[in-house]
Amino acid sequence: MSFAEYDRRQIQRRLIQRCLIPASAFICAALCGAPSPAAQDSKDQVFVDIPAQRLSTALTEFGRETATEIAFEPATVRQKQSAALKGEFDRTKAISLLLAGTGLAYRWTPEGTIVVETAIAPASAAQGTPADSSPAAGRRTPPPSKGSASGLDPITVEAQRQREAVKHEVTRFIASVTEPAHDESLATWQLPVCPLVAGLPHDMGEFVLRRPPQTALNAHAPLAPEKCHPNFYVIVTPAPGELLRKWRARYPRTFNEDRGVGGIKRFLDSPLPIRIWYNVDDGCPGTLTYDIAVNSGGGHGFPFPTCSHTGKLGSRLTWANVRVLSSVILVADSERIKSLDMGQFADYVTMVGLAQIRLDKDPGPAPTILRVFGDAEESRLQGLSRWDIAFLKALYTTYPDNVVQISQMETRMLEYITQ
């Protein structure tokens, strides 16, 4: 449902459905590896966009796009072509369609790897009984015996190659979307996140308002109680530039100028449909303890952190200071977001609000909600991808004062994606 097609009753139904999903189920569906093919059939939906091409290339793209370990021998898929595959499917349906007409079968290993191999006819076919031609027939292919042509070594090698490919994309993704750090940490929320939505109809605003707290909870970001002082503003308006200039003229200290005014001017004149300003302050390394002090002289009442700690200051293993998000201001052009549905808008807002994201950079081929304005409407993700959730969780489960924070994030994100 797009913003232009807003309907109150449908919004209410979606709100009720979202509220009924427990947090534990959300985490499992987004991050946990499926223990069995049956679980993947019913719960693990993936979006794929793979053109018709050589089957070996198509399988590699399938593994990358869906973060699935997929194993095959090069000789098995040589000279075979795949059909085009585009849309949202469960993994079992997707791999079945990808292999259709190739004469190959697949099976799931207990670890969740898809093994593609030559189909073996059922015993009944050898006795003259018609073989089962149902889509499930290929799943009964027995595992290869030790020492056979399709033994474990090629499978292991191919799985390792798949993991290395995903690792490379994870490194590229983090490098693309994060703000560069100069002898300091990436900026994160240390103060509890308290969102506020303005400029939308009440029910629509309530729907958008629910997303950041739910995602923050899953990612282990600090979350404020229901009654809190807003520090994450989401504003929808038909005249974002005019609104921001009036805001700054009246409350000039709303936007942190500790690193110059050039960034503020670029923000005010931004051509993006959604522009975002991060107020980032210096925090403390070591063991963090924050006292929220409201800057009453700023004219906006945003909370700014003062901190105290007993940890050791400055070492070769820790930054001299950490960067802390004290407030975030996101302004969306109501005319230019009409092509999005509310779920896409809410999840995009959540992703860029919980982390300091470089909106002007290409995130690469990784599936991410950050490309929602660059992708064709029919191929856009419907919400946060597994990659997005893994990125946020990696950001908030690593130590911000550690000089190898980026490296730790890459390791954890890869673990979350390939579980």
Helices and strands as residue ranges (DSSP letters): G 3-5, H 8-20, H 23-31, H 37-43, E 45-50, E 53-54, H 55-66, E 70-71, H 74-77, E 81-82, E 85-90, H 91-99, E 104-108, E 114-118, H 123-126, G 135-140, H 152-177, E 188-189, E 195-198, H 202-219, E 232-237, H 240-250, G 252-254, H 262-268, E 274-282, E 289-294, G 296-298, E 303-308, E 323-333, H 342-354, G 369-371, G 377-379, H 386-396, H 405-418
